[in-house]
Amino acid sequence: SVWYWCVDQVIVQRVLSARSLAHARAGCAATDYAKLLPPLMMVVPGIIARALYERCRMDGTGAEQLDGCWCTARLNEPDAANAAYPELIVREFPPGMVGLMISAMVCA
C-alpha cells in the first residue's frame, strides 16, 4: 500500500508538479493521513456494535427493553459477526438515514 500511495506514477507526477517543496511534502503528508481513514471506517463501526451488544448483555435486561435492543443481535456467534454493521445502521440511525445508508451499500 505504501507503493500505491507514495510511489505510484500519478502521485509522483503530482508531487513533481507541486509549486514548492513545502507543497509537495504537505501533499505526501495529506495522503498519509488519508490512508489511515479506511481502516478506521471499517473497524470503528464493529467496535461500536460490539460495545453496545456487550453493554446490553452485561445489564441483563434482555428482551424487555424497547425496540432496537442489542441483546437480540446474536453478535457472539462467529457467523453473525458480518451483520454488525447492518445491525448498527438499522438499530441506531433514524429512518431517513437508514434508507440513505442502505442505498449507499447497495450502490457500492
N, C-alpha and C positions, 0 to 999 in steps of 0.2 A: 504494500500500500504506500510505502514511502516512495517507491519508484514512480507510482502514478501521480502522487500529489506534488512531488518535488522535481522529478527528472523527466516528466512527460514533455514531449516536444512543444505542445501548445503552451504549457506553463513556462517552459524555458523561453519561448519567444515573447511571452508577455513580460517576463522579468527583464529580458534584454531590451525591450522597448519601453521600459519604465522611464519616467522623467529624470530620476536621480537614483543613486544607490540607496538612499533612505526609503524611497518609494518601493524599490524592488524588495528590500528587506521587510518592509511593512506588508507587502503583498504575500510574501512567503510566510510570515508570521500569521497573517489572517487565514491562510489555507491550513496552517497547523491547528488553529483553534476551530476551524470549520470541520476538520477531520475528527475532532472529539465529540461533535454533536450526534452523529448517527448511533454510536453505541449507547449514549445516554438516552436517546429517544426509544431505543429498543429495550433497554434494561429497566429503566425507572418505572414504566407502567406495570411491569411484572412485579417489581418490589412493592409498589403501592397496593396492587391487588392482593398479594400475599400478606401484607401487613394488615389490611382490612379483614381478610379471612381469619388470620390468627387472633386479632382482637375480638372478633365475634366468637370464635371458638373458646377463647380463654374466659370470656364473660359468662359463657354457659347459658346465654339467654335463648338460643335456639330459634325455633320457627315462630315463637310468639312475638317476635319483633315485627315492625312494619314491613310492607312490601319492599323488596330490594335487599333483604337480609343476606349477608355474605356467608352465613352458616350453611346455606343450601348450595353453595357454589361447587363443592366437592373438589377443591383445588389440591387436596392431599393425595389424590390419585395421579400416578405418572402420566396417564393418557389425557387427563383433563387439564394439564398444565398449558396446553396450547389455547385453551379457552379463557385464559386470564385476561388478555387484552379485550376481547369482545365483551366479556362479563363486566369489565371495568367501564366500558363505554355504555353498555345498556343500563347498568345499575346506578351510575354516578352522574351521568350527563343529563341535561334537560332534553325534552323530546326533540326540539328542532336541531340541536347539536348531534343527537344520536343519528338522525337521518343524514346529516352532513358527513359524519364520520363513516357511516356505512357506505354511502356513495363514494367516498374517497377510497375506502378499502377495496370496493368492487372495481373502481377505475384503475387502481394501482395494479 
